[in-house]
Amino acid sequence: QWGGRPCIINGEEPRLNSIKEERECPAELKQTQLITETEEAQQQQQEEQEVLQQGRRELQQDIQEKQQQQQQQQQQQEEQQQTT
């Protein structure tokens, strides 16, 4: 509707989602758009890094636990060898 009358172009009513025109981002918003994109990228990078660090910590713990288990097994084997 346009001023109470249906808006008709080329005999049909235009739908907003059929508008294909890409408009350039206005200059005064360009800077904020860049900053926002940069912040989002940094945020994502930070989250990925935290996930990686978490994984690294878990791996380190696994390795330490395995080493402790091996040491205990070695000690047990040595003790068994000593008693025989």
Secondary structure, DSSP 8 states (H G I E B T S, - for coil): -BTTB---BTTB---GGG--------HHHHHHHHHHHHHHHHHHHHHHHHHHHHHHHHHHHHHHHHHHHHHHHHHHHHHHHHH-
